[in-house]
Amino acid sequence: MYAYARVQALLILRSPGQFAILTMVPLYSSVFFTVLIHHHRQSAATVVALTAFGMSMWAHAMFVGAEAVDDDRRDGTLEHGLLRPENYLRALVTRVSVSCALSLPVLGEVIVVGRLLFGLPITVARPAMCLLVIGLVVAGTVGAALLTSALMVLVHAARTMQNAMTYPFYLLGGLLLPASTLPPPFDWLARGFFLAHGFALLRELVLGSAPHLAGRLILLVAMVLAQLAVGVAALRWVMHSSRHGKVSLHG
Amino acid sequence: MTMIEVDRLTRHYPGHHGLPKAALSEVSFTVAKGEVLGLLGPNGAGKTTLSRILTTLLLPTSGTATVAGFDVIRFPRRVRHHIGLVLGGDRGLYGRLSARQNLDYWAALQGMNRRTARARITELICQLGLADRADDRVETFSRGMAQRVHLARALLSAPSVLVMDEPTNGMDPHAVVGFRGLIQQLRDQGTTVLLTTHDLHEAQQLCSRIALIDRGRLLRVGTPQKLLAAVRAPRVVTAARVAPAIVNSLAGIVGARVQSRDGQLTVHVDDDTVLATVLASLVAAQVTELTVAQPNLAEVYRGVIEDREFAL
């Protein structure tokens, strides 16, 4: 696992372009904070900081994490990986997890921007519990990135699909507004989506009140595990299909 | 001992209008331990499909193939422990990583523990002449250097069978000679090699047997000598300073095709008796600048495989 994680970290560190999302999206937080101050809604600063972090995390997962398989296909390393399919699957899960985990510092970045540059009262009522939920949400996002990476190999319009994986999911995941405010049937879809559940819980935790916490945490864990299982199953299916000649090994 | 056994191997792909297109058709051959079998054929002949099936990357539609005694369909994991794959071309490595970092990753992927992997990587880096550049990024390597990293990866688990798909493609002549030397060393150490190549000289130099494949069908298999003996390619006699009278007399020999210009003579002959007659005539005429070119694999290739791209 260490070798897989190290390789992914090195690949990302040696491609500064991969940090574009992590550096650009927090800049949006400046826009959001400016709007808040203009409307005298400083009390919403913590929730807005979460929004900026959530958008960065999701976009980074879709545009960097999810590219692992497609990058390997383009670099011609996919065939060699498929010579050891079980280990390659483990490597991909580790590599995508490393990519997604690199979005965690953005949370600190957004808080620093809000507090130091804008003087906003960004406070977290239950930091330990918030960190736990954030960890779970990042793990679920790894599952979503694995699923996306599998789809990118399968579909012809991979870039279009990848672009479509951002704003609709910001809404569906309740990153911009609580998912409960979505009209039907989108609110129903959001109820089965780990991101909407996780961010609803996170919003309440930063403010201090989160009723039925244990039950909701268990539900979130189940949703995250389900998302990871779907992502791994999709990748496994891609590998299986490649052996049947249904998936091109060349990008 | 047979290391590769292929029996009536067939692979179909979906073609136009849903009709299956045969990439491989009923291909059968065996490769013994320590043998280098060259696989020659034009682009799209089925060479890569065959390589992929043998390395478990692709399933055949029908037929069987075993590597080191293990069926590639039923026991792919066992096959993978006995086989190494070397692909030619620019791709296949992480260019932003060093040779050592690449090999660390591939060793982990092959299930090697860190201590064993480190020792093996150091050994291969020294053996393949990569020691000076082992910690440089692969993207800065020449094609020949990168190809040695490809070979090092394939050799990490010390496989008994190597499948090489155009490994010297795009290398400069010095790198080609060096790389061929490495293949010869492996062959001498008992490694079985299936070598896909377009380079007929390389095939003749390295391979104990050669298989000619086209349109998914195996057309010939044999030692280079056997293939050359079977081919009816012309022997070419060239001579300098040949008097016109001699040229005219040679033109009268049945089976000799004579061309002459400014005393420079070229005679194509198909038959050994005709060849002897032509040579005797030239020697009798006291012609001393004389060469006879034997047919080579290029003639075998051109005689067996149809030219589709440049046929006029």
Boltz contact constraints between the chains, C-beta under 6 A:
constraints:
  - contact:
      token1: [A, 3]
      token2: [B, 104]
      max_distance: 6.0
  - contact:
      token1: [A, 3]
      token2: [B, 105]
      max_distance: 6.0
  - contact:
      token1: [A, 3]
      token2: [B, 108]
      max_distance: 6.0
  - contact:
      token1: [A, 7]
      token2: [B, 105]
      max_distance: 6.0
  - contact:
      token1: [A, 10]
      token2: [B, 97]
      max_distance: 6.0
  - contact:
      token1: [A, 11]
      token2: [B, 96]
      max_distance: 6.0
  - contact:
      token1: [A, 14]
      token2: [B, 96]
      max_distance: 6.0
  - contact:
      token1: [A, 75]
      token2: [B, 91]
      max_distance: 6.0
  - contact:
      token1: [A, 76]
      token2: [B, 91]
      max_distance: 6.0
  - contact:
      token1: [A, 76]
      token2: [B, 92]
      max_distance: 6.0
  - contact:
      token1: [A, 82]
      token2: [B, 57]
      max_distance: 6.0
  - contact:
      token1: [A, 83]
      token2: [B, 80]
      max_distance: 6.0
  - contact:
      token1: [A, 84]
      token2: [B, 109]
      max_distance: 6.0
  - contact:
      token1: [A, 84]
      token2: [B, 110]
      max_distance: 6.0
  - contact:
      token1: [A, 87]
      token2: [B, 109]
      max_distance: 6.0
  - contact:
      token1: [A, 87]
      token2: [B, 111]
      max_distance: 6.0
  - contact:
      token1: [A, 91]
      token2: [B, 109]
      max_distance: 6.0
  - contact:
      token1: [A, 243]
      token2: [B, 59]
      max_distance: 6.0
  - contact:
      token1: [A, 244]
      token2: [B, 59]
      max_distance: 6.0
  - contact:
      token1: [A, 245]
      token2: [B, 58]
      max_distance: 6.0
